[in-house]
Amino acid sequence: CQVGADGCTAWGTAVTCPSQTVCEGGECLPLCEEGCRLGDRRCLDQQRWQECLVDESGCPVWGEPLSCVEPEFCDDGFCGTACSNRCELGQQECLDESRYRVCGDYDQDVCLEWSDPSDCPDDLVCTRHGECIPPCPDDGYEPNDLAEQAYLLEGPLLVGLTVCQRDDDWFALEVSSELLLTVGLEYDPDDGEMELDLHDGVTGALLERSDSQEPGFEEIGYAVGTATTLTWRIWLKTGMVSDYEMEVDLLPITADQCLPDARRCTADGQGFQKCVWLEELEVWVWSEVEMCGRGQVCLSEGICEASSGWRWDIGVQGRDASGDVETDLPQGDGGVHSPDPEEGCGCTTGQGAGPVPLWSPMPLLLLAWCERRRRAGSS
């Protein structure tokens, strides 16, 4: 990026990287063979170990062997007088889509550790269980392995679908207001156990997770109060490959979906919903998801709480019958509240007061006091 004669920045002429280098992040870096991950350590035997370092060319390689000092011995790349199992015998796990490792005793001590990485054979990919299998068959809706790749649906029924380990299926639907969405899956339980998660298409918050007790069937129902986009993820909890059918229905809401003024947390605790009155259909439904502030989670009753347990539920509700300002400030906590999540913590326990921040309840109380004084003066 260079500054031109007109004072504006613009991309300059393309530069070719030298041989045996590759361009990453705008820099020409050495083209390294697959060796080790920087900082990894391994035992060569009970006394010797190596650490993954950077060589003169800038590539990660195993360094010179070093020895433990007796009576210490090497365990999983570290010297000590005792060892512990790092995994279960025979366990396998993937390091990425093409490499895996196996649990065993590779340094001749009495404990178990992970092996060096092994490559899957050509044309095979590593699954969640560390096994190398053929790539997932294309079912015609790929690529939809990620939320941002979710396939936008237009029809109610899809057949001939396939989901695999490490190859989830994501779908999306633009939903009008005042409708009840149901998504149902049918599959062969002998192929494995399938999971179905519903997400808010805007915030990504997990709204619902299927909890079917019927083998080979998963279903989610969700009432939509206002027009929005919903996404859902289908993935294998067990098994390698499974074919399935999916049916999607949108029906009018004809009954209350929640109790008046109730609140609930999203399934992942990132946000909450309120039970609101839908005037058009005269039913109570769940509102759109409202996200908790930074450093907060929704723990219970639809309330976002900081790690200290303080509640973030401050806001002006309006005016009461007398015209005075109402607030929903929590009581009994000494007036100490979480600040605006974008501002970070405004104070700590025992800290003296400084300038009043915008999130403080003081401006609200001062406003109410001024209103009363104004009325008393006018009367």
C-alpha positions in Angstrom: 0.0 0.0 0.0 1.6 3.3 -1.1 0.8 7.0 -1.1 0.2 8.4 -4.6 1.0 11.9 -5.9 -2.6 13.0 -5.1 -1.9 12.1 -1.4 -4.3 9.1 -1.5 -3.2 5.5 -0.7 -3.5 2.8 -3.3 -2.1 -0.7 -4.0 1.3 -0.6 -5.8 2.6 -2.9 -8.5 2.4 -6.6 -7.6 5.7 -8.2 -6.4 6.5 -11.9 -7.0 7.8 -13.8 -4.0 11.1 -15.6 -4.5 11.2 -19.4 -5.0 10.7 -21.6 -2.0 8.5 -18.9 -0.4 4.8 -18.3 -0.1 2.8 -15.2 0.4 0.9 -15.0 3.7 -0.5 -11.9 5.2 1.2 -9.7 2.6 4.7 -11.2 3.3 6.9 -13.7 1.5 7.5 -16.5 4.0 9.5 -19.7 3.7 7.7 -22.6 2.1 8.0 -25.1 5.0 7.4 -28.8 4.9 5.0 -30.3 7.4 7.2 -30.9 10.5 5.9 -29.9 13.9 4.0 -27.1 15.6 6.1 -24.3 17.2 6.4 -25.0 21.0 5.4 -28.7 20.9 7.6 -31.1 22.9 8.1 -34.8 22.6 10.0 -37.6 24.3 12.6 -39.6 22.4 12.9 -42.1 25.2 12.8 -42.0 29.0 15.6 -39.5 29.3 15.7 -37.4 26.1 13.3 -34.9 24.7 12.9 -32.3 21.9 11.1 -29.0 21.4 9.8 -27.6 18.1 11.8 -24.5 17.2 12.3 -22.2 14.3 15.3 -22.9 12.1 17.4 -20.4 10.1 14.9 -20.5 7.2 12.0 -19.6 9.5 10.4 -23.1 9.4 9.4 -25.1 12.5 11.7 -28.1 13.0 12.5 -30.4 15.9 15.5 -29.1 17.9 18.5 -31.0 19.2 17.7 -33.7 21.8 18.0 -32.6 25.4 18.3 -34.9 28.5 16.5 -34.9 31.8 18.6 -34.9 35.0 18.2 -38.0 37.1 16.1 -39.1 38.9 13.7 -37.2 36.5 12.5 -38.9 33.3 10.6 -37.6 30.3 6.8 -37.7 30.2 5.0 -36.2 27.2 8.0 -33.9 26.5 8.6 -32.7 30.1 11.0 -33.9 32.8 9.6 -35.0 36.1 9.7 -37.7 38.8 6.2 -39.0 38.1 4.0 -39.4 35.0 0.3 -39.4 34.3 -1.8 -40.7 31.5 -2.5 -38.0 28.9 -5.2 -40.1 27.1 -6.9 -43.5 26.9 -5.1 -46.5 25.3 -6.0 -46.8 21.6 -7.9 -43.4 21.6 -7.6 -41.5 18.3 -8.2 -37.8 17.5 -7.9 -35.5 14.6 -5.4 -32.6 14.5 -7.0 -31.3 11.3 -8.8 -32.7 8.3 -5.8 -34.7 7.1 -3.8 -35.7 10.2 -4.6 -37.7 13.4 -2.7 -39.1 16.4 -3.1 -42.3 18.5 -2.8 -42.8 22.3 -0.2 -45.3 23.5 3.1 -45.6 25.4 5.8 -44.3 23.0 8.5 -43.2 25.5 8.9 -46.5 27.4 7.5 -45.3 30.7 4.4 -46.6 32.4 2.1 -43.8 31.2 0.2 -43.1 28.1 0.7 -40.2 25.7 -0.2 -39.0 22.2 1.8 -40.2 19.2 3.4 -37.9 16.6 0.9 -36.9 13.9 0.1 -39.4 11.1 -1.3 -38.5 7.7 -4.6 -39.9 6.4 -4.2 -41.8 3.1 -4.9 -39.8 -0.1 -8.6 -39.0 -0.7 -9.5 -39.6 2.9 -10.4 -37.1 5.6 -10.2 -37.3 9.4 -13.4 -37.5 11.4 -14.2 -36.3 14.9 -13.2 -39.8 16.2 -9.8 -39.7 14.6 -10.6 -42.1 11.8 -9.8 -41.6 8.1 -12.9 -42.0 5.9 -13.9 -41.0 2.4 -15.2 -37.4 2.0 -18.9 -36.8 2.7 -21.0 -37.5 -0.4 -22.4 -34.3 -2.0 -26.2 -34.2 -1.5 -26.8 -31.3 -3.8 -27.1 -28.6 -1.1 -23.3 -28.2 -0.6 -21.4 -26.3 0.4 -23.4 -25.7 3.6 -21.0 -26.9 6.3 -20.8 -23.5 8.1 -23.4 -21.0 9.4 -22.4 -18.4 6.8 -23.0 -21.1 4.1 -26.5 -22.0 5.2 -28.7 -23.1 2.3 -31.7 -20.8 2.0 -34.8 -23.0 1.8 -37.7 -22.5 -0.5 -39.7 -25.7 -0.2 -41.2 -27.6 2.8 -39.7 -31.1 2.2 -36.2 -32.1 1.4 -35.2 -35.8 0.7 -31.9 -37.4 -0.2 -29.9 -35.5 2.3 -26.6 -36.7 3.8 -24.6 -35.6 6.9 -21.2 -36.8 8.0 -18.7 -36.4 10.8 -16.8 -33.1 10.3 -19.3 -32.1 7.6 -22.4 -30.5 9.2 -25.5 -29.3 7.3 -26.7 -25.7 7.8 -30.1 -24.4 6.4 -31.7 -21.0 6.6 -35.3 -19.7 6.2 -36.7 -16.2 6.1 -39.8 -16.3 8.3 -42.7 -13.9 8.4 -44.1 -12.8 11.7 -46.9 -14.6 13.6 -45.9 -18.1 12.5 -44.9 -21.3 14.2 -41.9 -23.0 12.6 -41.4 -26.7 13.0 -38.4 -28.7 11.6 -38.5 -32.5 11.6 -35.8 -35.0 10.7 -36.2 -38.7 10.0 -33.1 -41.0 9.7 -31.9 -44.6 10.4 -30.8 -44.7 14.0 -28.4 -47.6 13.1 -26.3 -45.0 11.2 -25.8 -42.9 14.4 -27.4 -40.3 16.5 -28.3 -37.0 14.9 -28.6 -33.6 16.5 -30.7 -30.5 15.5 -29.9 -27.0 16.7 -31.9 -23.8 15.9 -30.1 -20.5 15.8 -31.0 -16.8 15.5 -29.9 -15.9 11.9 -28.8 -12.4 13.0 -27.0 -12.9 16.3 -26.1 -16.6 15.9 -27.5 -17.3 19.4 -28.6 -20.9 20.0 -32.4 -20.8 20.5 -33.5 -24.4 20.7 -32.0 -27.9 20.7 -34.0 -31.0 19.8 -34.5 -33.4 22.7 -36.4 -36.3 21.1 -36.6 -39.6 22.9 -37.8 -41.4 19.7 -34.9 -43.1 17.9 -34.5 -41.9 14.3 -36.5 -38.7 14.8 -35.6 -35.1 15.8 -37.9 -32.1 15.9 -37.8 -28.4 16.9 -40.8 -26.0 17.2 -40.3 -22.3 17.5 -42.9 -19.4 17.5 -41.8 -16.3 15.5 -43.2 -13.0 16.8 -41.6 -10.7 14.2 -40.2 -11.3 10.8 -36.6 -12.7 10.9 -34.2 -15.2 9.5 -33.6 -18.5 11.3 -30.8 -21.0 10.7 -30.4 -24.6 11.9 -27.5 -27.0 12.1 -27.8 -30.8 11.6 -24.8 -32.8 12.8 -23.9 -36.3 13.8 -23.3 -36.9 17.5 -22.3 -40.6 16.8 -21.7 -42.5 13.6 -19.9 -41.5 10.4 -22.4 -41.0 7.6 -26.2 -40.8 7.7 -28.9 -40.2 5.1 -32.0 -38.3 6.3 -35.2 -36.5 5.2 -36.2 -33.1 6.5 -39.7 -31.5 6.6 -40.3 -27.8 7.4 -43.7 -26.4 8.3 -44.9 -22.9 8.9 -48.3 -22.7 10.7 -50.3 -19.8 12.1 -49.9 -19.3 15.9 -53.2 -20.1 17.5 -52.3 -20.4 21.2 -50.1 -18.7 23.8 -46.5 -19.8 23.5 -45.5 -18.5 27.0 -46.8 -16.9 30.2 -47.3 -13.1 30.3 -44.2 -11.1 31.1 -42.1 -14.3 31.5 -38.4 -14.3 30.4 -36.1 -17.1 29.3 -32.4 -17.5 28.4 -31.3 -18.7 25.0 -29.9 -22.3 25.0 -26.3 -21.1 24.8 -26.8 -18.3 27.5 -25.7 -15.5 25.2 -29.0 -13.7 25.3 -32.6 -13.7 26.4 -36.2 -13.3 25.3 -39.3 -11.8 26.8 -42.9 -13.0 26.6 -44.8 -10.2 24.8 -48.4 -9.7 23.7 -49.0 -10.1 19.9 -51.9 -7.8 19.3 -52.7 -9.1 15.8 -53.4 -12.6 16.9 -54.2 -11.9 20.6 -51.6 -14.4 21.9 -48.5 -14.3 24.0 -45.3 -15.1 22.1 -41.5 -14.9 22.7 -39.8 -11.7 21.5 -36.7 -11.4 19.4 -33.4 -12.4 21.1 -31.7 -9.6 23.1 -28.0 -10.3 23.6 -26.3 -10.0 27.0 -23.6 -7.5 27.5 -19.9 -8.3 27.2 -18.7 -10.4 30.1 -22.3 -11.4 31.0 -24.3 -14.6 30.6 -27.9 -15.4 31.0 -28.1 -17.9 33.9 -31.7 -18.1 34.9 -35.1 -16.4 34.6 -34.0 -14.6 31.5 -31.6 -12.2 33.5 -28.1 -11.5 32.2 -25.6 -11.6 35.1 -21.9 -10.8 35.4 -19.5 -13.3 36.9 -20.0 -11.5 40.3 -23.7 -12.1 40.2 -24.7 -8.5 39.8 -27.6 -8.0 37.5 -27.8 -6.0 34.3 -31.5 -5.0 34.2 -31.5 -1.2 34.4 -33.7 0.9 32.2 -36.5 3.5 32.2 -39.9 2.0 31.9 -41.9 5.2 31.5 -44.0 7.3 33.7 -46.5 6.1 36.3 -50.0 7.4 36.8 -48.7 10.4 38.8 -46.4 11.4 35.9 -43.2 10.5 38.0 -40.4 8.7 36.3 -40.4 4.9 36.9 -37.3 2.7 36.7 -36.8 -1.0 37.1 -33.6 -0.7 39.2 -32.9 -3.9 41.2 -33.4 -3.5 45.0 -31.3 -4.6 47.9 -27.9 -4.5 46.3 -26.7 -1.2 47.7 -27.2 0.6 44.4 -24.1 -1.1 42.7 -24.9 -2.3 39.2 -23.1 -3.5 36.1 -22.2 -0.8 33.7 -22.8 -0.5 30.0 -21.2 -3.7 28.6 -19.4 -1.6 25.9 -17.8 0.5 28.6 -16.4 -2.3 30.8 -16.5 -2.3 34.6 -17.1 1.2 36.0 -16.0 0.4 39.5 -15.0 -2.3 41.9 -16.1 -3.1 45.4 -15.0 -0.4 47.9 -14.0 2.1 45.2 -14.9 5.7 45.8 -17.3 7.5 43.4 -15.9 9.5 40.5 -17.8 11.3 37.8 -21.2 9.7 37.2 -21.1 7.6 34.0 -24.0 7.5 31.6 -25.1 4.1 32.8 -25.5 5.2 36.4 -29.0 5.3 37.9 -28.2 8.8 39.4 -29.4 10.8 36.4 -32.7 9.0 36.5 -33.2 9.7 40.2 -32.1 13.3 39.7 -34.7 13.7 36.9 -37.5 12.4 39.1 -36.4 14.8 41.9 -36.4 17.8 39.5 -39.8 16.8 38.1 -41.3 16.8 41.6 -39.6 20.2 42.4 -41.0 21.7 39.2 -44.5 20.5 40.1 -44.3 21.8 43.7 -43.2 25.2 42.4 -46.0 25.4 39.8 -48.7 24.5 42.4 
